[in-house]
Amino acid sequence: MVQKIKNIGRWELTKAAWTLLKWLVLGITIGALVGTVGAVFGHALIWANGVRKAYPVVVYGLPVGGLLIVLLYRGAKNTDDRGTNTIIGALQDSTDISFKTAPLIFISTTITQLVGGSAGREGAALQLGGSIANKAAKLLHFKDDSRKML
């Protein structure tokens, strides 16, 4: 192992150090951004559940909430969203994740929780993070492998 390290040139070590630094900075930055959005999302869901518990009559708005969510997705022309499978597909076969997914998921999951619908938090959080990271990768003009890693 020591012999292999001695055979590595100065250029390779410099390149490796810059690559490590790049990914540390990107990881911390995107992690902080997605973590902040995730925390706000968590508080929005806590608020929605609190309102529903304080005013149980809100559950009668479930059909209206469902219609509102459908209208939001259609208005954003995001009718082909496959949920968490969109994120998995983006990693497996390089399909694109629309940035519109983040606000749509945030709003629709909050509405669903508010009116007593059944929507998971973890899948929604995964979609939020994947959508934000994909947008950052596009803004930074990342190639496909780096986009997947981010």
C-alpha positions in Angstrom: 0.0 0.0 0.0 2.8 2.4 0.9 4.5 1.6 -2.4 1.3 2.5 -4.3 1.1 5.9 -2.5 4.7 6.6 -3.4 3.9 5.9 -7.1 1.1 8.3 -7.2 2.2 11.6 -8.8 1.8 15.0 -7.4 -0.9 15.8 -10.0 -3.0 12.8 -9.0 -2.9 13.8 -5.3 -3.8 17.4 -6.2 -6.7 16.3 -8.4 -7.9 13.9 -5.7 -7.7 16.6 -3.0 -9.7 19.1 -5.2 -12.3 16.4 -5.9 -12.6 15.7 -2.2 -13.0 19.4 -1.4 -15.5 19.9 -4.2 -17.8 17.0 -3.0 -17.4 18.1 0.7 -18.5 21.6 -0.2 -21.3 20.4 -2.4 -22.5 17.8 0.1 -22.6 20.3 3.0 -24.3 23.0 0.9 -27.0 20.8 -0.7 -27.4 18.9 2.6 -28.0 22.2 4.5 -30.4 23.4 1.8 -32.4 20.2 1.6 -32.3 19.9 5.4 -33.7 23.3 5.8 -36.5 22.6 3.3 -37.1 19.3 5.1 -37.4 21.0 8.5 -39.8 23.6 7.1 -41.8 20.7 5.5 -41.9 18.9 8.9 -43.2 22.0 10.6 -45.8 22.5 7.9 -47.0 18.9 8.5 -47.1 19.4 12.3 -49.2 22.6 11.7 -51.6 20.8 9.3 -52.1 17.9 11.8 -52.6 20.3 14.7 -55.3 22.2 12.8 -57.0 18.9 11.8 -56.9 17.7 15.5 -58.2 21.1 16.7 -61.0 21.2 14.1 -62.1 17.7 13.3 -64.7 19.0 10.9 -61.8 19.7 8.5 -61.9 16.0 7.4 -65.1 16.8 5.5 -62.9 18.8 3.2 -61.0 15.7 2.0 -62.7 15.6 -1.5 -62.1 19.3 -2.0 -58.4 18.8 -0.9 -58.1 16.0 -3.4 -59.6 18.2 -6.2 -57.3 21.0 -5.3 -54.2 18.8 -5.5 -55.3 17.5 -8.9 -55.8 21.0 -10.1 -52.3 22.0 -8.8 -50.6 19.1 -10.7 -52.6 19.8 -13.9 -51.9 23.5 -13.6 -48.2 22.8 -13.3 -48.4 20.3 -16.2 -46.9 17.7 -13.9 -49.4 14.9 -14.5 -46.8 12.1 -15.1 -45.3 12.2 -11.7 -44.8 8.6 -10.4 -44.0 9.5 -6.8 -40.9 8.1 -5.2 -40.3 6.0 -8.3 -39.4 9.2 -10.2 -36.4 9.6 -7.9 -35.4 5.9 -8.2 -35.8 6.1 -12.0 -33.6 9.2 -12.1 -30.8 7.3 -10.5 -31.2 4.1 -12.5 -31.9 5.3 -16.0 -31.0 9.0 -16.0 -34.6 10.3 -16.3 -35.1 13.9 -15.4 -36.7 15.2 -12.2 -38.7 18.3 -12.6 -38.0 21.1 -10.1 -41.8 21.7 -10.0 -41.9 18.4 -8.0 -40.6 20.1 -4.9 -43.3 22.8 -4.3 -46.0 20.4 -5.6 -45.0 17.7 -3.1 -44.7 20.2 -0.3 -48.1 21.8 -0.9 -50.0 18.6 -1.8 -48.7 16.6 1.2 -49.5 19.5 3.5 -53.1 19.7 2.1 -53.5 15.9 2.4 -52.4 15.9 6.0 -54.6 18.9 6.8 -57.8 17.3 5.5 -57.0 13.9 7.0 -55.8 12.1 3.9 -53.2 9.4 4.0 -49.8 10.5 2.6 -46.4 9.4 3.8 -43.8 11.9 4.9 -40.7 10.0 4.1 -41.5 9.5 0.4 -42.4 13.2 0.1 -39.2 14.2 1.8 -37.2 12.0 -0.6 -38.9 13.7 -3.6 -38.2 17.1 -2.2 -34.5 16.4 -1.7 -34.2 14.7 -5.1 -35.9 17.5 -6.9 -33.7 20.2 -5.2 -30.5 18.3 -5.7 -31.3 17.7 -9.4 -32.0 21.4 -9.9 -28.6 22.2 -8.3 -26.9 19.7 -10.6 -28.5 21.3 -13.6 -27.5 24.8 -12.5 -23.9 23.6 -12.0 -24.0 21.9 -15.5 -23.1 18.5 -14.0 -22.7 15.5 -16.2 -25.0 12.5 -15.6 -22.7 10.6 -13.2 -22.1 13.6 -11.0 -25.8 14.6 -11.1 -26.7 11.1 -9.8 -24.1 11.4 -7.0 -25.4 14.7 -5.9 
